Structures are given as C-alpha cells and as structure tokens.
Amino acid sequence: MYKTPRKKDLENEEKIIRAIEMLSFVVNDVTTPRNIRNSIKEVIANLSKKNTTPGIRAAAAINVLDEISQDPNMPSYARTTIWNIIAILSSIKD
C-alpha cells in the first residue's frame, strides 16, 4: 500500500535539500581546507541517503558539522555558513 508523504516530511526533505545546496557551496570553494571539504562531502552523502528518517540524518550531520566548525583553519564566512546550516538542520524533527 502506498503511503502518501505528510506535509512535515516534505518540509523536512526541503530543509535537507537546502542544507545540501549550502554545503555544496562551501565544498566548491577553493579556500576551504581539504580536510574540511572531505568531511562536508561525507555529510552531504549521508544527508542524501534515504534509508533513515530526516531527523536521524539531520542529527548525524549536526554532530559532524559542529565538530568541523571548531576547526581553526575554517574561513570565517564558511564557519558562519556552517552555523546557518546547523540552524536549518536543528529544526528538523521526526
């Protein structure tokens, strides 16, 4: 039986898509250190997987992004973007 997606589920997926777009901007910036770019690529890959709920994917991403944002080599504008992404992902609840 086909289950129609709830409005909340669609909103959560939209937030994840927006977060992925913002993360892609940071990854594609050449001034972002390589180790941070690699970590963000993993976050993008995990957010893109549909095998878990949006809340679980968001929580896992927040843990990694919080750790990344503490890196002293992170450019300040990228750190601000990461904090904005964390705020978006924090609003996702299952």
N, C-alpha and C positions, 0 to 999 in steps of 0.2 A: 504494500500500500504506500502510495506517495504521500510524503509529509510536506505540507506547504511551509516555507520558512516564515517564521514570525518576524514582525517588524523590528524587534530588538536584535534578532540575529542578523538581519540585513544591515542595520545600523552599525553593529559591531564589525561586520566584514568591511563596510565602507571605511571605518576608522582604521582598520588594519591596512587596507589599500593605501590610504592617505599616509600612514606611517611608513609603509614600504617606499612610497614615492619620495618622501623626505629623506629617508635613509639612503636611497639611491643617489640623491644629490650629494650627500656627504661622501659616499663611496667614490663617486666620479670626480671629486675634487682632488687635484694632484697635490695640494698642500696638506691633505690628511695623511698622517703617517701610515705606513704599510700595515703594521700590526693592528691598528685600529680599523683600517679598511677590511682586513681579513675577518676580524671579529664581527663587524657590521654585516659582511656578506653572509656569515653563518646565521645571524639574527634574521636577515631577510629570508634566507632559505627556510628557517624554522617557522617564521610567520606565514610563509606561503603554503606550508603543508596543511592539508585539510583533515588530517587523521585525528586531531584533537579539537576540543572546543576553543572558541576565540579567547575565552578568559584564561585558559591554561597557556595558550600560545603567547598572549599578552604578558602574563606574569613572568614567564620564562624570559621573554625579551627584555622586560624591565630589569630583571636581575643582571643580565649581561650589560645592558646599556648604562645602568647605574655604575657598574664597575668601570666601564670604558670612560665614562665622564670624569672619573677621578684621575685619569692619566694626565700627567703634567705636560706631555708633548701635544696634547689636543689643542688645536687652534680655538681661540675663544668663541668665534662665531659658530664653529662646529659643536662646541660644548652647549651653546645656547640652543642650537637646533636639536641636539640630543635631549635636552631637558624638555623642550616642547613636545618631542615625540613621546617621552615618558609620560607627560601630562595627558596626551591623547590616549595612550595605551592604558593608563590608570583608570580611565572612565569606562573601560570595557568590563562588564560583569556578565557572568553566565546566568 
